[in-house]
Amino acid sequence: MKLKYICFLIAALLLASCRGQSGEKDAATTQDGPAVAENFKVQKTEAEWRAELTELEFYILRKAGTENPGSSDLLNNKQAGTYVCAGCQTPVFRSEHKFDSGTGWPSFDREIEGNVAYSVDTAFGMTRTEEHCAVCGGHLGHVFDDGPRQTTGKRHCINGAALDFIPAQ
Protein backbone atom coordinates (compact mmCIF):
# COMPACT_ATOMS: atom_id res chain seq x y z
CA MET A 1 0.00 0.00 0.00
CA LYS A 2 2.81 2.43 0.89
CA LEU A 3 4.59 1.66 -2.40
CA LYS A 4 1.45 2.52 -4.43
CA TYR A 5 1.12 5.81 -2.52
CA ILE A 6 4.78 6.69 -3.10
CA CYS A 7 4.54 5.84 -6.81
CA PHE A 8 1.40 7.97 -7.12
CA LEU A 9 3.11 10.88 -5.34
CA ILE A 10 6.18 10.68 -7.60
CA ALA A 11 4.01 10.55 -10.73
CA ALA A 12 2.02 13.57 -9.55
CA LEU A 13 5.20 15.55 -8.91
CA LEU A 14 6.59 14.67 -12.35
CA LEU A 15 3.41 15.80 -14.06
CA ALA A 16 3.41 19.02 -12.06
CA SER A 17 6.95 19.77 -13.30
CA CYS A 18 5.51 21.05 -16.56
CA ARG A 19 2.17 22.82 -16.56
CA GLY A 20 -0.69 21.84 -18.85
CA GLN A 21 -2.10 23.88 -21.73
CA SER A 22 -4.72 25.45 -19.51
CA GLY A 23 -2.08 27.23 -17.40
CA GLU A 24 -0.85 30.26 -19.25
CA LYS A 25 2.08 31.97 -17.59
CA ASP A 26 1.18 34.69 -15.11
CA ALA A 27 4.43 36.61 -15.61
CA ALA A 28 4.47 40.01 -17.25
CA THR A 29 4.33 39.98 -21.03
CA THR A 30 5.01 42.55 -23.69
CA GLN A 31 2.80 43.04 -26.73
CA ASP A 32 4.93 40.45 -28.54
CA GLY A 33 5.10 37.81 -25.81
CA PRO A 34 7.10 37.00 -22.69
CA ALA A 35 8.98 39.83 -21.04
CA VAL A 36 12.52 38.53 -21.40
CA ALA A 37 15.39 40.90 -20.64
CA GLU A 38 17.21 40.34 -23.94
CA ASN A 39 17.19 41.69 -27.45
CA PHE A 40 16.84 38.82 -29.88
CA LYS A 41 18.19 38.74 -33.44
CA VAL A 42 14.77 37.82 -34.88
CA GLN A 43 12.08 40.26 -33.75
CA LYS A 44 8.59 40.48 -35.22
CA THR A 45 5.33 42.11 -34.31
CA GLU A 46 2.56 40.08 -32.73
CA ALA A 47 0.66 40.23 -36.04
CA GLU A 48 3.68 38.87 -37.94
CA TRP A 49 4.11 36.00 -35.45
CA ARG A 50 0.38 35.19 -35.63
CA ALA A 51 0.53 35.06 -39.43
CA GLU A 52 3.52 32.69 -39.42
CA LEU A 53 2.69 30.33 -36.55
CA THR A 54 -0.20 28.00 -35.86
CA GLU A 55 -2.48 28.97 -32.99
CA LEU A 56 -0.79 26.44 -30.66
CA GLU A 57 2.74 27.47 -31.73
CA PHE A 58 1.86 31.12 -31.08
CA TYR A 59 0.39 30.30 -27.68
CA ILE A 60 3.51 28.41 -26.63
CA LEU A 61 6.31 30.36 -28.30
CA ARG A 62 4.99 33.89 -27.87
CA LYS A 63 2.71 33.64 -24.80
CA ALA A 64 4.74 31.08 -22.79
CA GLY A 65 1.91 28.56 -22.82
CA THR A 66 2.26 24.80 -22.52
CA GLU A 67 0.77 21.98 -24.56
CA ASN A 68 -1.08 19.14 -22.85
CA PRO A 69 1.11 16.20 -21.80
CA GLY A 70 1.26 13.36 -24.31
CA SER A 71 -0.14 15.50 -27.14
CA SER A 72 3.03 16.09 -29.17
CA ASP A 73 3.83 14.04 -32.26
CA LEU A 74 7.50 14.50 -31.34
CA LEU A 75 7.15 12.83 -27.94
CA ASN A 76 7.87 9.32 -29.27
CA ASN A 77 10.01 10.34 -32.23
CA LYS A 78 13.09 8.09 -32.32
CA GLN A 79 14.54 9.29 -35.65
CA ALA A 80 18.03 10.74 -35.86
CA GLY A 81 18.06 14.44 -36.55
CA THR A 82 17.85 17.94 -35.13
CA TYR A 83 15.03 19.70 -33.31
CA VAL A 84 14.73 23.35 -34.32
CA CYS A 85 12.72 26.28 -32.99
CA ALA A 86 9.35 26.35 -34.77
CA GLY A 87 9.51 30.16 -34.78
CA CYS A 88 12.84 30.73 -36.52
CA GLN A 89 14.32 27.28 -37.35
CA THR A 90 17.33 27.70 -35.03
CA PRO A 91 18.72 24.26 -34.04
CA VAL A 92 18.09 23.84 -30.29
CA PHE A 93 18.32 20.08 -29.51
CA ARG A 94 19.85 16.95 -31.08
CA SER A 95 18.09 13.60 -31.22
CA GLU A 96 20.99 11.78 -29.52
CA HIS A 97 20.31 13.82 -26.37
CA LYS A 98 16.56 13.01 -26.26
CA PHE A 99 15.28 10.60 -23.62
CA ASP A 100 11.96 9.30 -22.31
CA SER A 101 11.36 11.14 -19.04
CA GLY A 102 7.87 9.73 -18.58
CA THR A 103 6.46 13.25 -18.13
CA GLY A 104 4.53 13.48 -21.40
CA TRP A 105 6.76 16.13 -23.00
CA PRO A 106 9.83 15.67 -25.23
CA SER A 107 12.87 15.73 -22.94
CA PHE A 108 16.55 16.26 -23.61
CA ASP A 109 19.58 16.08 -21.33
CA ARG A 110 21.29 19.05 -23.01
CA GLU A 111 20.66 21.88 -25.45
CA ILE A 112 22.73 22.94 -28.45
CA GLU A 113 25.06 25.32 -26.66
CA GLY A 114 24.54 28.99 -27.49
CA ASN A 115 21.14 28.46 -29.13
CA VAL A 116 19.03 28.43 -25.96
CA ALA A 117 18.62 31.34 -23.53
CA TYR A 118 17.38 31.10 -19.94
CA SER A 119 15.31 33.22 -17.59
CA VAL A 120 13.68 32.83 -14.19
CA ASP A 121 9.99 31.84 -14.14
CA THR A 122 8.22 32.46 -10.82
CA ALA A 123 4.69 31.61 -11.97
CA PHE A 124 2.53 29.26 -9.88
CA GLY A 125 4.37 30.10 -6.65
CA MET A 126 7.60 28.31 -7.60
CA THR A 127 10.90 29.26 -9.17
CA ARG A 128 11.89 27.45 -12.36
CA THR A 129 14.40 27.96 -15.12
CA GLU A 130 12.58 28.83 -18.32
CA GLU A 131 14.13 28.13 -21.72
CA HIS A 132 13.84 30.35 -24.79
CA CYS A 133 15.22 30.21 -28.29
CA ALA A 134 18.32 32.44 -28.15
CA VAL A 135 17.58 33.82 -31.64
CA CYS A 136 13.86 34.74 -31.52
CA GLY A 137 13.08 34.50 -27.78
CA GLY A 138 10.35 31.90 -28.28
CA HIS A 139 9.36 29.98 -25.14
CA LEU A 140 10.49 26.35 -25.39
CA GLY A 141 9.85 24.96 -21.90
CA HIS A 142 11.77 24.55 -18.63
CA VAL A 143 14.92 22.81 -17.42
CA PHE A 144 15.08 20.75 -14.21
CA ASP A 145 17.83 18.95 -12.27
CA ASP A 146 16.14 15.54 -12.36
CA GLY A 147 17.50 14.23 -15.66
CA PRO A 148 19.76 11.24 -16.34
CA ARG A 149 22.62 11.19 -13.80
CA GLN A 150 24.87 9.24 -16.20
CA THR A 151 24.96 12.27 -18.53
CA THR A 152 24.18 15.85 -17.44
CA GLY A 153 21.57 15.35 -14.73
CA LYS A 154 19.38 17.88 -16.57
CA ARG A 155 15.88 17.41 -17.99
CA HIS A 156 14.95 19.97 -20.59
CA CYS A 157 11.14 19.60 -20.57
CA ILE A 158 10.16 21.01 -23.97
CA ASN A 159 6.87 21.69 -25.70
CA GLY A 160 6.79 19.65 -28.90
CA ALA A 161 4.74 22.37 -30.62
CA ALA A 162 7.66 24.77 -30.04
CA LEU A 163 9.84 22.51 -32.18
CA ASP A 164 10.13 21.30 -35.76
CA PHE A 165 12.13 18.15 -36.49
CA ILE A 166 14.70 17.94 -39.28
CA PRO A 167 15.68 14.30 -40.00
CA ALA A 168 19.38 13.51 -40.45
CA GLN A 169 20.51 13.24 -44.05
Long-range contacts (C-beta under 8 A, 24 or more apart in sequence): 14-101, 14-102, 14-103, 15-69, 15-103, 15-104, 17-103, 17-142, 17-144, 17-146, 17-155, 17-157, 18-66, 18-69, 18-103, 18-104, 18-105, 18-141, 18-142, 18-157, 19-66, 19-123, 19-124, 20-66, 20-68, 20-69, 21-59, 21-65, 21-66, 21-67, 21-68, 21-71, 23-65, 23-66, 23-123, 23-124, 24-59, 24-63, 24-64, 24-65, 25-63, 25-64, 25-65, 25-121, 25-123, 25-139, 26-123, 26-124, 27-64, 27-121, 27-122, 27-123, 29-63, 29-64, 32-62, 33-61, 33-62, 33-63, 33-64, 33-137, 33-138, 33-139, 34-62, 34-63, 34-64, 34-119, 34-130, 34-132, 34-137, 34-139, 36-117, 36-119, 36-132, 36-137, 37-119, 38-117, 38-137, 40-133, 40-134, 40-135, 40-136, 40-137, 41-135, 41-136, 42-87, 42-88, 42-135, 42-136, 42-137, 43-136, 43-137, 44-136, 49-87, 52-87, 53-86, 53-87, 54-161, 56-161, 57-86, 57-87, 57-161, 57-162, 60-138, 60-139, 60-159, 60-161, 60-162, 61-85, 61-86, 61-87, 61-133, 61-136, 61-138, 61-139, 61-140, 61-162, 62-87, 62-138, 62-139, 63-139, 64-121, 64-130, 64-139, 65-139, 65-159, 66-141, 66-159, 67-105, 67-159, 67-160, 67-161, 68-104, 69-103, 69-104, 69-105, 70-104, 71-104, 71-160, 72-105, 72-106, 72-159, 72-160, 72-161, 73-160, 74-106, 74-160, 74-163, 74-165, 75-104, 75-105, 75-106, 75-160, 77-106, 77-165, 79-165, 79-167, 79-168, 80-167, 80-168, 81-165, 81-166, 81-167, 81-168, 82-112, 82-165, 82-166, 82-168, 83-108, 83-158, 83-163, 83-164, 83-165, 83-166, 84-163, 84-164, 84-165, 84-166, 85-133, 85-135, 85-136, 85-138, 85-140, 85-162, 85-163, 85-164, 86-138, 86-161, 86-162, 86-163, 86-164, 87-133, 87-136, 87-138, 87-162, 88-133, 88-135, 88-136, 88-138, 89-164, 90-115, 90-133, 90-134, 90-135, 90-136, 91-115, 91-166, 92-116, 92-133, 92-140, 92-163, 93-156, 93-158, 93-163, 95-168, 97-151, 99-147, 99-148, 101-147, 101-155, 101-157, 103-155, 103-157, 105-141, 105-157, 105-158, 105-159, 105-160, 106-158, 106-159, 106-160, 106-163, 107-147, 107-155, 107-156, 107-157, 107-158, 108-155, 108-156, 108-158, 109-147, 109-148, 109-151, 109-152, 109-153, 109-154, 109-155, 109-156, 110-151, 110-152, 110-154, 110-156, 111-156, 116-140, 118-143, 131-156, 131-158, 138-162
